[in-house]
Amino acid sequence: MGDVALLACPACRGTLVFHGQEDEGCVAWGWLRCGGCAEAWPVKRGLARLFREDAVRGTDRLMRAIYDGLPALHDPLTTVLTPLLQFVSEAKMRAAYLRRMELGTLRSSPDGMPLRVLEVGVGAGANLPLIRRELVSGQEVEVWGVDLSEGMLGRCQARLRKGSYPDVRLMMADGHSLPFPEGMFDRVLSVGGIGAYRDPAKGLRELARVAKPGTPVVVVDEQLDLARQPSLLQRAAFRAITFYTRDAHCPRELLPSLATDVLEEQVSPFFYCLRFRMRELRATAVTG
């Protein structure tokens, strides 16, 4: 329940208060009500639904329907098709972008505040054990995962029940309006989603907004690596995977103006990794 105080209303960034039933200290059923705009956000089956349904449209609605329709198949298909079509293992691809999060350099803050990692588009939670493995042994870090697909989050909840993940929080949210205050997270990751957003630039601004200044923000999505001279089969497979757009590419040109230390690289023939940080100019903007 203490986590509720850390959330922010997606509509106005106001404070939320929970009204409903709890299960072992966690929200189970009820409503999160905003003290600012009075908006009420439902909580069902242990998942807070912090998004407006009328805002989910276009490719957002289409992709959610697809993920809701095949939650049990997504991860097995990824494991099988990644080496088959890209000639690189899923594990190697994930390791390539996770190292850009610099999880091994996380250190507890002097004020004793918990360290927090956010994954937007957490899906069935395939990155969760890898994130935990990359952390310094004994390091206490909260991992927050958000997704717009209830089906995928259901698979992630099942994963958490089977394993030992005491510090993972899950919720439904729209990447265009994340339910968190500014600068809440020490690391931010988004995998396989931004290219299908109805407004990718807004999604990138939200990732930047909730990250602490100077921390790595890592974005991963589809881009065909033409330098590797893809075969006709690879070109056809990539086109099928990116049916939602004619221009699947790294959106470096859409980064917020204060983005710095930008690094773009291919982590597999089909996926780019974009790493950036936000400069610490919020205080300067006020005093200057």
N, C-alpha and C positions, 0 to 999 in steps of 0.2 A: 504493500500500500504506500510505502514511502516513495515509490517510483512515480506515483501520480503527481506528486509535487514538482517533479522534474519536467513534466510535460508542458506543452504550450498549445493552446487552442489553434488548430490549423486555420481558422477563419480570422482571428484577431490577435493571436499570440497571448491571449489572456490566461489566467490561472484556472486550472480544472479541479473539480471536486467530484469524488466518486459517490454515487448513491446506488446501492445494490448489495448483492451477495458476494462474499469472499470465499475463497478456498485455499486454506493454508497460507493466509496472509496475502493472497493475490486476488486481483479482480476476477470474478467469474461471470456474473450476470448483472446487468443494470445499465447505468448511464454515467457518462462523464459530462458534467455540466460546467459551462464556462461562466465565470463570475463577471466577465467583461461584456460579451455580446449575448449571453444567455443561451447560446447554441448548446444542444444536447447531442452527445455522440454515444451510440449504443455499444454495449459490451456483451458479447455472446460467446459461450463456450470458451471462456478465458481469453478471448481476443477483443481488444478495443478496436473499434472501427472508426478511425479518425480521418475520414474523408467524406466528401459530398458525392453522392451517387450521380447527381446531374452534371458533375464536372468530369466524370469518366466517359469520354466520348472518343470517336474516331479510332485511331490505332490503339489507344489505351484500352478501350472496351474490347476490341478485337483480340488483342494479345491476352487480356485477362481471361476471355472465354476459352482460348486455346490452352492456356496453362491450367485452368480449372478442369478442362476436359481430359488432361493426361498427366496428372501429378505423379502417378505411380510409375509412368514410363520415362519421364524426363531424364532422371539421373542415369538409369541403365542405358538409355539410348546415347546419352552424352559419352559415357564410358566406352561404349562399343564403337560409335561413329567417329569419335575424335581421332584415334589412330588410323582408322580405316580411310578416312577422307583427307586428313591433314598430315599424316605420317609423323605425328608427335603424340605422346601419351597425354591423357587428361591430367595426370599428376604433374608432369613436367610443365604443362601450360599453366596450371594453377600456381605452381611454385614460382614461375617467372613473374607473375603479377603480384603475388603476395609479398615477395621480397621488397617491392617498391613501397610497401606500407611501413617498412622499418620497425616491425613489431619488437624486434630484439633490443631496440634502443629505448623503449618505453621505460620511464622511471617514475616512481611515486612522487607526487608534488609535495613541496614543503608544507603546504597547508593541510595535508592529509586527505584531500579530496580524492574520491575513487577515480581510477583511470577508466575511460569509456571508449569503446570501439563501436562504430555504426556500420552495418551493411545494409544498403538500400537494394532491394531485390534479392533478399536472402533466400527465396525459394524454399527448397527442401532442406537447406542447411548444409550443403556439401562442403562449404568453406569452413564451417565451425570447427571441426576437429583440426583442420590445418592451421587456423588462426591460433587455437590453443597450443598447438605444437610449436609455433614460432615464438610464443611468448617466453620470457625469461622464467625459468623454473621457480615456482612458488609465487610468481607475480599475480596479484589479485586484480583482475580486469573484468569489468562488466562489458558484455557484448549485447548490443541492441540490434535486432533485426526487423526490418519492415518490408512488407510486400503488399501488392494489391490483389493477389490471388489467394482466396481462402483455401482452395484445394492444395496449393503448394505449401501454405503455412500449416495446414493439417498434417502433411507429411513431415514437416519440420518439428511440429509438436510431438509426433510419434518418435522421431529420432531422439528428442530430448528425454522422453520417458524411458527409452531403452538405454541411454548412456548416462554419463555423469556430467551434466552441464548446469551447475548451480547458479551461474551468473549470466544466464542468457534471458533476455526479455524480447518477446515477439508482439507485434501488433500490425493491423492492417492500416496502411497509409498510402497516400498519393505522393510520389516523388516530386510533384510540382509544388506541394505545400506540406513540408514535413512538420510534424507536431512537436517541435523542439525549439528551445530558445537559441539565440545566437551563441556560437562558440562553446557548445556543450561537449563536443567529442574530441578526443586526442588522436583518433585516426578515423578516416571515412573511406568506405569502399562501395562501389557500385559496379555490378557485373551483369552484362547481358540485358540491358533495359533502355538505356538512354537514347539509342538510335530509333526506337519505336515510340518515344514520347511525342505527344502532340506539340510540345514546345520544349525541345532539348535545351535551349539556352536557359530557360527558367529552371529546368531540372539541375543544370550545372550551377546556377546561382544558389539554389537551395543547398546543394552539397557543400558549397563554399561557405554559406552562411552559418551552418551548424558546426563547422570545423573550427577548432581553435586556430588563431593566427600562427602560421609557420608549420603547421602539422601537414603531413602528406594526405592529399585527397587523390584517390586512385579510381579511375574510370576505365572499364573494360567492355568492349562490344565488338560487333562485326566490322571488319575491313579486309578486303582481299589483298593479299601481299603479292602485287604484280612483279616485284623484284625476283620472286622465286619461280617465275614463269609457270603459273598454274596450268594443269592439264585441262582438257575439255571437260572431263568428269568433275574436276574440282570447280571449274567455273559454273557448271550446271548445278552442282550441289550447293554452291554458295548462293546462286540466284534463287534456288528453292528456299533456302534458309532465310534469306532476306527479302522474301516476297512482299513485305510490307512497305518497301521503299525502293526507288531506283538509284539511290545515292547513299549506300551504306559506307560511311567513312568516319574517321576520327574527327570529332567536332572541335578541333583546336581553335578554330576561328570564332567559336562561340563562348570561349572562356571569359569569366568576369575580368574587367579592366585591371583589377588589382592582383590578378594571378601572376605568380612569379615562379622561378625554378621549374619551368615547364619541360617535361620530358615525354616524347612520343616514341613508341617502339612497337614492333610486332612481336607478340608472344607466341603466335602460331600462324600458319598460313591464312587463317580466317579471322583472327582476333588481334586488335590493337590494345595497347595499354597506354593510357594518358595519365601522367602524374603531375600534379601542380600543388602549390601552396599559396595561401593568401597572405599578403604583406600586412604587417601590423600598423595600419594607418587609420584605424577607427578613432583612436585618441587624438592623433594628429589632425584629423578632419574637424574635430570639435574645437581644438585650441587654435588651429590655423585659420 
